[in-house]
Amino acid sequence: MNQPNVDVQFIDHLRSFLHEGGRQGDRGKLAALRRGLGQPPGAEWRMYPVLGPFLSDHPWQDWPRFVVASLFALHPCHNGEAGTLGKVCRQLGDRESAEKRFVALLSSHRDELPDRLRHVISLAKSANLDVNYVGLLRALRSWDHPNHWVQERWARDYWRHHRTEETTSSEQD
């Protein structure tokens, strides 16, 4: 099975905890995933039973799944059409200096990502914005690529929309 299908299945697996009748066990799974917030990826052992079917034999490859699962549990509003995190951050506007957080996110080392992403996802939650968790999972997997294509794409999505909004508002004046 190819990776894109597995990524979609992974997010569908997480989403299933929201729609299975609201039983206590489902909320318990989301709570187990939220325990991963603020922890290094894979350090919270309660996440393993929930993520087990999607973990590989190589722990260094699984860190994006741990990060995305804990973020999803914090704000379980997935929309595959939401675009990149650059677009989501742009929609935050000046909310709590979103641009400053976004620049810090773009320059993050992989070890800093879980905490910085938690702050961004918390802002998205407070603004009731959906997140493309499949796209985020794929982006995290490529975060350390030497060309930094993920960071460049997010930056383009963030500032391209910013310039369009500034042009529109100045034309209206």
SULBEL-V963543 format. One record per residue. SS is DSSP state (h for helix, s for strand, l for the rest). PHI is phi in degrees with one decimal (* if undefined). Layout:
BEGIN
((SS & PHI) (SS & PHI))
END
This chain:
BEGIN
((l & *) (l & -81.4) (h & -59.5) (h & -55.8) (h & -65.6) (h & -64.7) (h & -62.9) (h & -64.7) (h & -61.6) (h & -62.3) (h & -66.9) (h & -60.8) (h & -58.8) (h & -65.1) (h & -66.0) (h & -62.7) (h & -70.2) (h & -85.9) (h & -115.3) (l & -96.9) (l & 78.4) (l & 67.1) (l & -63.8) (h & -55.8) (h & -59.9) (h & -68.4) (h & -65.0) (h & -64.9) (h & -66.7) (h & -64.2) (h & -64.1) (h & -61.8) (h & -70.4) (h & -63.8) (l & -62.5) (l & -75.7) (l & -63.1) (l & 80.8) (l & -110.2) (l & -61.5) (l & -53.9) (l & 89.7) (l & -80.9) (l & -89.8) (h & -65.5) (h & -67.9) (h & -78.7) (h & -60.3) (h & -62.7) (h & -79.3) (h & -96.5) (h & -42.7) (h & -62.0) (h & -108.8) (l & -88.1) (l & -95.6) (l & -83.3) (l & -120.0) (h & -54.0) (h & -66.1) (h & -86.3) (h & -91.7) (h & -55.0) (h & -62.8) (h & -66.3) (h & -62.4) (h & -64.8) (h & -64.8) (h & -63.3) (h & -69.6) (h & -68.1) (h & -60.6) (h & -64.8) (h & -71.8) (l & -142.2) (l & -82.5) (l & -116.5) (s & -91.7) (l & -146.0) (l & -63.0) (l & -98.2) (l & -70.9) (l & 83.7) (l & -77.1) (h & -67.6) (h & -62.2) (h & -68.3) (h & -62.6) (h & -64.0) (h & -62.3) (h & -68.2) (l & -72.3) (l & 63.8) (l & -91.5) (l & -55.9) (l & 46.2) (l & 47.4) (h & -59.6) (h & -64.4) (h & -61.6) (h & -66.1) (h & -66.5) (h & -62.2) (h & -62.5) (h & -63.3) (h & -61.8) (l & -93.6) (l & -72.0) (l & -76.9) (h & -53.6) (h & -68.2) (h & -87.9) (h & -57.4) (h & -55.6) (h & -71.1) (h & -67.9) (h & -66.5) (h & -58.9) (h & -65.7) (h & -66.2) (h & -66.1) (h & -62.6) (h & -65.9) (h & -61.9) (h & -62.8) (h & -66.3) (l & -93.7) (l & 59.1) (l & -101.1) (l & -77.0) (s & -126.9) (l & -89.3) (h & -72.6) (h & -64.6) (h & -62.2) (h & -65.1) (h & -59.2) (h & -65.4) (h & -64.6) (h & -63.7) (h & -61.4) (l & -105.8) (l & -56.0) (l & -90.0) (l & -59.4) (l & -58.5) (l & -82.3) (l & 51.7) (h & -66.3) (h & -66.5) (h & -61.6) (h & -64.4) (h & -64.2) (h & -62.1) (h & -61.7) (h & -61.2) (h & -63.7) (h & -72.0) (h & -82.5) (h & -62.5) (h & -69.0) (h & -63.0) (h & -63.3) (h & -62.6) (h & -66.7) (h & -65.2) (h & -62.1) (h & -63.3) (h & -70.9) (h & -73.8) (h & -69.7) (h & -79.1) (l & -75.2))
END
